[in-house]
Amino acid sequence: MSIFAIGDLHLPGGDKKPMDIFGPHWENHFARISEDWRARVDDGDIVLIPGDISWAMQLDAALDDLREIARLPGTILILRGNHDYWWSSLTQLRTNLPAGMHAVQNDAFDGGAAVFCGTRGWSIPQTGTSAQDEKLYKREALRLEMSLRAAQQMAGGRPIIAMMHYPPLLPETLRAGTEFTRLLTAYGVQRCVYGHLHGQSVQRGFCGVYNGVQYDLVSCDALGFRLKEITLRGSGGKD
């Protein structure tokens, strides 16, 4: 089994919302992602999509996008992003998900060779952060711990891989860390993938090892619209 990740697909959700308004490099972006996906992913593999999947506002409008993704090979794990407004009722979502696609929210998924968990996350508090943003940040830290606890109970010594949508750390937080990085280290997470950053902001994404956890920015434009292979420590693969 191989593991891949790619986030921020930003599919149209039933509306004509061309992504190339954000630059010519976005032209036909999902066709390019799909071509790479089909060339590299087998049915026994796992693909992680950490949020911002569809521009749809309601689940009914997002289902065509989800079905389009589910036609691609592999078991697909999705996480909610800040633009996934169609993701409201988890029960309703899971009832309607295509075969081979699973939603991660406040729980964990047993992928065989590894266990997967995660949460959306939120903006990391800075000087002048509002009380509301502080509240949401702390709430997401609680949700991350809930998911990590489920993963730890399920793992039995197997690697734990976490997904987040928002960056769990930024260059200016490397000294002190964040609530997210503290939890990811405490629960022995091996890899954490995240998205959300685009354009010039990609340069602020941290990719590397921090307090024992390997972090990878996997928003699709940061990856050149190619999936990132996530190798497990000790697997002998290249990353």
C-alpha positions in Angstrom: 0.0 0.0 0.0 1.2 3.5 -0.9 -0.1 6.7 0.6 -0.5 10.0 -1.3 -1.8 13.4 -0.4 -3.2 16.4 -2.3 -5.3 19.2 -0.9 -7.4 22.2 -2.0 -8.8 20.8 -5.2 -11.4 23.6 -5.3 -13.8 21.8 -7.7 -16.7 23.9 -9.0 -19.6 22.6 -7.0 -22.0 22.8 -9.9 -21.1 26.4 -10.8 -18.8 27.8 -13.4 -15.9 28.9 -11.1 -12.7 28.6 -13.2 -9.6 28.5 -11.0 -7.4 30.0 -13.7 -8.6 33.5 -12.5 -6.0 32.8 -9.8 -3.3 32.4 -12.5 -2.8 30.5 -15.7 -1.1 27.6 -13.8 -4.6 26.7 -12.5 -5.9 26.0 -16.1 -7.4 22.5 -16.3 -5.9 21.8 -12.9 -8.2 18.9 -12.0 -7.5 17.2 -15.4 -3.8 17.4 -14.7 -4.2 16.1 -11.1 -6.4 13.2 -12.4 -3.8 12.3 -15.0 -1.1 12.1 -12.4 -3.4 10.3 -10.0 -4.3 7.5 -12.5 -0.7 7.1 -13.4 0.6 6.5 -9.9 -2.2 5.3 -7.6 -3.5 1.7 -7.4 -6.8 0.5 -6.0 -5.0 -0.7 -2.8 -3.5 2.8 -2.1 -4.8 5.6 0.1 -5.1 9.2 -1.0 -5.6 12.0 1.6 -7.4 15.2 0.7 -7.1 17.7 3.6 -9.9 20.1 2.8 -11.2 22.7 0.4 -12.6 20.1 -1.9 -15.6 21.8 -3.6 -16.9 25.4 -3.9 -20.4 24.1 -3.4 -22.6 25.6 -0.7 -24.9 22.6 -0.2 -24.1 18.9 -0.1 -26.3 18.1 -3.1 -24.3 20.5 -5.2 -21.0 19.0 -3.9 -21.9 15.3 -4.7 -21.0 15.5 -8.4 -17.5 16.7 -7.4 -17.1 14.0 -4.8 -18.3 11.3 -7.3 -15.8 12.7 -9.9 -13.0 12.3 -7.3 -14.2 8.8 -6.3 -13.9 7.6 -9.9 -10.1 7.8 -9.4 -8.2 4.8 -8.0 -7.6 4.2 -4.3 -9.3 4.6 -1.0 -9.9 8.4 -0.5 -9.9 10.1 2.9 -11.4 13.6 3.0 -11.2 16.3 5.7 -13.2 19.5 5.9 -11.6 22.8 4.8 -12.6 26.4 5.5 -14.4 26.6 2.1 -16.2 23.3 2.4 -19.5 25.0 3.4 -21.5 21.9 2.1 -19.9 19.8 4.9 -22.4 20.3 7.7 -24.1 17.1 9.0 -21.5 14.4 9.2 -24.2 11.7 9.3 -25.8 13.0 6.1 -22.4 13.3 4.4 -21.3 9.8 5.3 -24.7 8.4 4.1 -24.2 10.0 0.7 -20.4 9.5 0.2 -19.4 7.4 -2.9 -18.0 4.0 -2.3 -14.3 4.1 -1.4 -14.4 7.6 0.1 -14.4 8.3 3.8 -14.8 11.4 5.9 -12.5 12.0 8.9 -14.0 14.2 11.7 -13.4 13.8 15.4 -12.3 10.2 14.8 -9.8 8.0 13.0 -9.6 5.7 10.1 -7.8 2.3 10.1 -5.8 2.1 6.8 -4.1 -1.1 7.5 -0.4 -0.1 7.4 -1.2 3.2 9.2 -4.0 4.9 11.1 -5.3 8.3 9.9 -6.8 11.2 11.8 -7.1 15.0 11.8 -9.1 18.1 12.0 -9.6 21.3 10.0 -7.5 23.5 12.4 -7.7 27.3 12.5 -5.5 30.4 12.2 -2.7 30.4 14.7 -3.2 33.3 17.2 -0.9 36.2 16.7 -0.7 39.6 18.4 -4.1 41.2 18.0 -6.0 38.0 17.3 -9.7 38.4 18.1 -11.3 36.6 21.0 -13.5 34.7 18.5 -10.5 33.4 16.6 -8.8 32.3 19.9 -12.0 30.4 20.8 -12.0 28.6 17.4 -8.3 27.8 17.6 -8.8 26.2 21.1 -11.9 24.3 19.9 -10.0 22.9 17.0 -7.2 21.8 19.3 -9.8 19.9 21.3 -11.1 18.3 18.2 -7.6 17.3 17.1 -7.0 15.7 20.5 -10.2 13.8 20.1 -9.1 12.4 16.8 -5.6 11.7 18.0 -6.9 9.8 21.0 -9.1 7.6 18.7 -6.1 7.0 16.4 -3.8 6.0 19.3 -6.3 3.5 20.6 -6.7 2.0 17.1 -3.0 2.1 16.1 -1.5 -0.6 18.3 2.0 0.6 17.5 1.3 1.3 13.8 2.2 4.8 12.4 -0.3 7.6 12.9 -0.7 10.1 10.0 -2.6 13.3 10.7 -4.4 15.6 8.3 -5.1 19.3 8.9 -6.4 22.0 6.6 -4.9 25.1 8.2 -1.1 25.0 8.8 -0.4 23.6 12.2 2.7 25.8 12.4 4.3 28.8 10.6 7.9 30.1 10.5 7.2 32.6 13.3 5.9 29.8 15.6 8.8 27.4 15.3 10.4 28.6 18.5 7.4 28.2 20.8 5.3 25.8 18.8 1.5 25.7 18.8 -1.3 23.7 20.5 -1.4 21.6 17.3 2.3 20.8 17.2 2.3 20.0 20.9 -0.6 17.5 20.5 0.9 15.9 17.3 4.2 15.3 19.1 2.6 14.1 22.3 0.5 11.5 20.5 3.5 10.2 18.5 2.3 11.2 15.0 4.8 10.3 12.3 3.5 12.5 9.5 1.2 15.5 9.2 -0.1 16.9 5.9 -1.9 20.2 5.5 -3.0 22.7 2.8 -4.7 26.1 2.7 -1.7 28.0 1.5 -1.6 29.3 -2.1 0.4 31.6 -4.3 3.0 33.6 -2.5 1.8 32.2 0.8 3.2 28.8 -0.1 6.6 30.2 0.8 5.4 30.4 4.4 4.5 26.7 4.5 6.8 24.6 6.7 8.0 21.3 5.2 10.3 19.3 7.4 10.7 17.6 10.8 9.6 19.5 13.9 9.7 17.9 17.3 9.7 14.4 15.8 6.8 15.0 13.3 7.3 15.3 9.6 5.2 18.2 8.2 4.2 18.5 4.5 2.3 21.3 2.7 0.1 19.5 0.1 -2.1 22.2 -1.4 -2.3 21.2 -5.1 -0.7 24.3 -6.5 2.2 24.0 -4.0 2.7 20.5 -5.4 2.6 21.5 -9.1 -0.8 19.7 -9.3 0.9 16.3 -8.7 0.2 14.0 -5.7 2.7 13.9 -2.9 3.7 10.4 -1.9 3.9 10.0 1.9 6.4 7.4 2.9 6.4 5.9 6.4 9.5 6.0 8.5 11.5 2.8 8.1 9.6 1.8 4.9 12.7 2.3 2.8 10.9 4.5 0.2 11.9 7.9 -1.0 10.0 11.1 -0.1 
